[in-house]
């Protein structure tokens, strides 16, 4: 290739790279704008009162009450004896018969 053709190719590549970078920048700017809008919307929503807060508090209190009642029986684990019952023992392992 001649020197002027090489320079034209380099120039085209630079232009393509510049175009790609410009597209990426535009995409990022659009995404940033969208995220900023979402952030402002979220800030507004957080300031609004929760419409069912009283119901949530009542049900949370009831749930805590029920959980405490359910845990009355589980204060400490009970150990009766260390050996399992006969019907609860694991079955003995069979040893394979090897030929000699």
Buried (B, 14 or more C-beta within 10 A) or exposed (E): EEEEEEEEEEEEEEEEEEEEEEEEEEEEEEEEEEEEEEEEEEEEEEEEEEEEEEEEEEEEEEEEEEEEEEEEEEEEEEEEEEEEEEEEEEEEEEEEEEEE
